Every structure is written in structure tokens, then in C-alpha cells.
Amino acid sequence: MSLFRNFFIALSNSSYLNETARKLGPRMGANKVVAGNTIEQLIDTIEYLNDKNIEVTVDNLGEFVGTEALATQAKNEILEVMQAIKDYNVDAHMSVKLSSLGGEFDTELAYQNLREILLKADEFDKMHINIDTEKYDSLQQIIKVLDRLKGEFRNVGTVIQAYLYDGLDLIDRYPELRLRLVKGAYKEDESIAYQTKEEIDANYIKIIEKRLLNAKNFTSIATHDDKIINHVKQFVKDNNIEKDAFEFQMLYGFRSELAEEIAHQGDHFTVYVPYGNDWFGYFMRRLAERPQNLALAYQEFVSTETLKKVGLTSVIGLGALAAISGAVKFFRR
Ligand SMILES: Cc1cc2nc3c(=O)[nH]c(=O)nc-3n(C[C@H](O)[C@H](O)[C@H](O)COP(=O)(O)OP(=O)(O)OC[C@H]3O[C@@H](n4cnc5c(N)ncnc54)[C@H](O)[C@@H]3O)c2cc1C
């Protein structure tokens, strides 16, 4: 399993593949997990979900932002989405990555870009702005930026990754901020992160329970894992935790029926909706998480014609293609 995980994580980290894919718009089944690349497509998706009592957090996709111009462009795109959320009066907020705002080469630039976004969010009914967590290398940067911003803004929050040994302590650092709790999506070394599903799940439960008992702000439990969801439902009941204190979150395109069912039952629910041209890295991380997600890509991914069209064949190579095909067949049994 970790062979496939490593393989897709490696693809997600390829700037060449990301750049090639960016030119084409969502392909290979990614259109099932990315809400298109125009504001109109995004708003249609938000309206569809809002109709089902589901809020949206929008991720303006952006990978490999290595210049100030690209960071400024990403910030402007985020401001444009926020304006559209206001103009169309839909129920949505933003999830942003410091790396897309310049964080990979200039922390001050990322801070200033994020501050500008938060100032605009203040004008839009204090729209919530979540800082997504990325690889462990960038965690200290997020903490530094958040610690500077949290005195000035209350509508900013971040994500705690349960695979990190530090995860449980980080909960105590931000009781007053809105937090999203996740298992963690990147490949991290065993010196900093749990490696097995059992260890990660156990730490995730500890983090969720500690947070729900001590939080002074809203908590988002972001998982597709029904065992965890059922555990949380029982825990909030046993501890008289108000429905308005927490929500569940899932990624767009995953377990939609379960998401709608939970929202229908009256729990707060938010779907994370990625949008834009930078779909490749995001999509590869989803495949790394759960090889069954390959079923999404099956029809197109195994077609060499598609790969030729997007110019990936030479890079991925026939060996890798065979591995993907094999994985698809194995997991579809
Ligand atoms: C809204 C949201 C925001 C996120 N933000 C971040 C972030 O900022 N930083 C970060 O590092 N990670 C983030 N993640 C990703 C997260 O860390 C995990 O990598 C991802 O959610 C997969 O873990 P899981 O909790 O869904 O459970 P998994 O351990 O992947 O799955 C557990 C079980 O759930 C069931 N299941 C899972 N998916 C499906 C499916 N599609 N269909 C049917 N059953 C399924 C299966 O029974 C499976 O065994 C986010 C995830 C979500 C949902």
C-alpha cells in the first residue's frame, strides 16, 4: 500500500507534471473532485451544495508558487472568489495555503498577502479564512503567521494533523480559534509522525475529544471515515456538546451521499471544494490516500491516448502506467 502512496505523492511533487496538467484543466477523472476552473462553475457547485444544507470552504488550487508575481496572482484570485461569494450571496468561506501566497520563498510576503485577504474578509461579514496545513517543514511558518494574525483577526484558523506527534499539544495552543482536525495528507518521517493507520486513528480520536471538551471556538472534524464520524456522534451526545460547537467536513466528490445524509440529519456540514487549474497535485494526493479513488480516474487514466494528449507518457513511463492499471484492477475487485 505504501508503494502506491509513495508513487502518487512523488507525482504530486513533480513541478513538470503540475505545469503540464495546469494547461489542460481538470482531466483523468479530476473533474469529479475539482469544481471546474471558472467562477461560474464554482458558484454552481456551491449553490448545489447549499441547497442540501451544506456550507462550502473553497480552495483556490495553487502549487509551486515560486515568484512574487505568482503569489500576487494567487492572492488576487482568492479575493475574486471572495467577491463572487458575496455577490452571489452563497454560504461559503475560504481555505488558503501559505505556499500559494509566497510562503515557500518569503514568509513576510505570505503574511502580508494573507493579511490583505483577512482585511477583505472583515468587509464580507468576517468571512472565515482557514490556513490549510501542508508538509511539516511549513508548520512553524504557519504557527508564526497565525500567532501574528490572531490578535488582529478572530476569523482566522488552521488545521491540526493527527499523524504528527505534536498534534495533541497544538490543540492547546489555539483554543480560541476555529480549527479543522484531520488525519494528515502528506508523507512525513517517522521521527515526527505516526506511520500506521491504527496509531493515526487513535491519536485523531484523542485530539478530537480533547478539542471538543476544551474549545472556545468552532471545530471542524474533517474525515470520510464513518468509524470516526460515529464515534464523534456518540461522544458529543455523551458529553452534551452543542450541535453549534462543531461540524463534519468532507472533500468535494467523496462520500457525497453520506455528507448529504449527515447534513439532512441536522449536523453542521461543510464540503471542501477545490477549484482552478492547478488540479494535478491535489488529485495525486487524493489517489495516494486511498487507492480505491483510482476508480474515479480509471476510464481516462488507463487510456494511453489521454496520457499522450496531456504529454505525460514520457515522464510517467510505461512501467508506472502498468502500476496504476494494476492498482486499479486490484482495488476494483
Ligand atoms: C475537508 C478536508 C480538509 C482537509 N484539509 C487538510 C489539510 O489542511 N492538511 C492535511 O494534511 N490534510 C487535509 N485533509 C486530508 C486528510 O488529512 C486526510 O488525508 C484525508 O481526509 C483522508 O483521511 P480520512 O480521515 O478521510 O480517512 P482514511 O483513513 O483515508 O479512510 C478511513 C476509512 O474511511 C472510509 N472511506 C474513506 N474514503 C472513502 C470513500 N471515498 N468512500 C467510501 N469510504 C471511504 C473507508 O472505510 C476507509 O478505510 C483534509 C481532509 C478533508 C476531508
The ligand as an SDF file (V2000), in Angstrom:
LIG
                    3D

 53 58  0  0  0  0  0  0  0  0999 V2000
  -12.3650   18.8820    4.4080 C   0  0  0  0  0  0  0  0  0  0  0  0
  -10.9770   18.3330    4.4770 C   0  0  0  0  0  0  0  0  0  0  0  0
   -9.9000   19.2090    4.5900 C   0  0  0  0  0  0  0  0  0  0  0  0
   -8.5990   18.7230    4.6860 C   0  0  0  0  0  0  0  0  0  0  0  0
   -7.5480   19.5850    4.8940 N   0  0  0  0  0  0  0  0  0  0  0  0
   -6.2980   19.0780    5.0870 C   0  0  0  0  0  0  0  0  0  0  0  0
   -5.1920   19.9310    5.4270 C   0  0  0  0  0  0  0  0  0  0  0  0
   -5.3070   21.1580    5.5360 O   0  0  0  0  0  0  0  0  0  0  0  0
   -3.9780   19.3470    5.6220 N   0  0  0  0  0  0  0  0  0  0  0  0
   -3.7800   17.9820    5.5180 C   0  0  0  0  0  0  0  0  0  0  0  0
   -2.6610   17.4990    5.7270 O   0  0  0  0  0  0  0  0  0  0  0  0
   -4.8150   17.1660    5.1760 N   0  0  0  0  0  0  0  0  0  0  0  0
   -6.0490   17.6700    4.9670 C   0  0  0  0  0  0  0  0  0  0  0  0
   -7.0870   16.8190    4.6460 N   0  0  0  0  0  0  0  0  0  0  0  0
   -6.8090   15.4100    4.2790 C   0  0  0  0  0  0  0  0  0  0  0  0
   -6.7750   14.4970    5.4990 C   0  0  0  0  0  0  0  0  0  0  0  0
   -5.6290   14.7670    6.2590 O   0  0  0  0  0  0  0  0  0  0  0  0
   -6.7530   13.0070    5.0830 C   0  0  0  0  0  0  0  0  0  0  0  0
   -5.6130   12.7760    4.3260 O   0  0  0  0  0  0  0  0  0  0  0  0
   -7.9660   12.5790    4.2770 C   0  0  0  0  0  0  0  0  0  0  0  0
   -9.1460   13.1450    4.7670 O   0  0  0  0  0  0  0  0  0  0  0  0
   -8.1050   11.0550    4.3140 C   0  0  0  0  0  0  0  0  0  0  0  0
   -8.3150   10.6090    5.6290 O   0  0  0  0  0  0  0  0  0  0  0  0
   -9.7580   10.2110    6.2100 P   0  0  0  0  0  0  0  0  0  0  0  0
   -9.8790   10.8420    7.5350 O   0  0  0  0  0  0  0  0  0  0  0  0
  -10.8150   10.5520    5.2480 O   0  0  0  0  0  0  0  0  0  0  0  0
   -9.6880    8.6690    6.4870 O   0  0  0  0  0  0  0  0  0  0  0  0
   -8.9790    7.4420    5.7540 P   0  0  0  0  0  0  0  0  0  0  0  0
   -8.0740    6.8150    6.7880 O   0  0  0  0  0  0  0  0  0  0  0  0
   -8.4330    7.8140    4.4240 O   0  0  0  0  0  0  0  0  0  0  0  0
  -10.1990    6.4800    5.4980 O   0  0  0  0  0  0  0  0  0  0  0  0
  -10.7290    5.7530    6.5790 C   0  0  0  0  0  0  0  0  0  0  0  0
  -11.9130    4.9280    6.1390 C   0  0  0  0  0  0  0  0  0  0  0  0
  -12.9770    5.7610    5.6860 O   0  0  0  0  0  0  0  0  0  0  0  0
  -13.6790    5.1240    4.6400 C   0  0  0  0  0  0  0  0  0  0  0  0
  -13.5420    5.9580    3.4110 N   0  0  0  0  0  0  0  0  0  0  0  0
  -12.6310    6.9040    3.1900 C   0  0  0  0  0  0  0  0  0  0  0  0
  -12.8220    7.4800    1.9780 N   0  0  0  0  0  0  0  0  0  0  0  0
  -13.8900    6.8600    1.4300 C   0  0  0  0  0  0  0  0  0  0  0  0
  -14.5900    6.9850    0.2060 C   0  0  0  0  0  0  0  0  0  0  0  0
  -14.2240    7.8800   -0.7200 N   0  0  0  0  0  0  0  0  0  0  0  0
  -15.6350    6.1720    0.0030 N   0  0  0  0  0  0  0  0  0  0  0  0
  -16.0150    5.2630    0.9170 C   0  0  0  0  0  0  0  0  0  0  0  0
  -15.3950    5.0900    2.0990 N   0  0  0  0  0  0  0  0  0  0  0  0
  -14.3470    5.8740    2.3550 C   0  0  0  0  0  0  0  0  0  0  0  0
  -13.0350    3.7620    4.4510 C   0  0  0  0  0  0  0  0  0  0  0  0
  -13.7080    2.8650    5.2630 O   0  0  0  0  0  0  0  0  0  0  0  0
  -11.6370    3.9830    4.9870 C   0  0  0  0  0  0  0  0  0  0  0  0
  -10.9960    2.8340    5.4150 O   0  0  0  0  0  0  0  0  0  0  0  0
   -8.3820   17.3070    4.5990 C   0  0  0  0  0  0  0  0  0  0  0  0
   -9.4690   16.4310    4.5040 C   0  0  0  0  0  0  0  0  0  0  0  0
  -10.7620   16.9240    4.4560 C   0  0  0  0  0  0  0  0  0  0  0  0
  -11.9020   15.9430    4.3880 C   0  0  0  0  0  0  0  0  0  0  0  0
  1  2  1  0
  2  3  1  0
  2 52  2  0
  3  4  2  0
  4  5  1  0
  4 50  1  0
  5  6  2  0
  6  7  1  0
  6 13  1  0
  7  8  2  0
  7  9  1  0
  9 10  1  0
 10 11  2  0
 10 12  1  0
 12 13  2  0
 13 14  1  0
 14 15  1  0
 14 50  1  0
 15 16  1  0
 16 17  1  0
 16 18  1  0
 18 19  1  0
 18 20  1  0
 20 21  1  0
 20 22  1  0
 22 23  1  0
 23 24  1  0
 24 25  2  0
 24 26  1  0
 24 27  1  0
 27 28  1  0
 28 29  2  0
 28 30  1  0
 28 31  1  0
 31 32  1  0
 32 33  1  0
 33 34  1  0
 33 48  1  0
 34 35  1  0
 35 36  1  0
 35 46  1  0
 36 37  1  0
 36 45  1  0
 37 38  2  0
 38 39  1  0
 39 40  1  0
 39 45  2  0
 40 41  1  0
 40 42  2  0
 42 43  1  0
 43 44  2  0
 44 45  1  0
 46 47  1  0
 46 48  1  0
 48 49  1  0
 50 51  2  0
 51 52  1  0
 52 53  1  0
M  END
$$$$
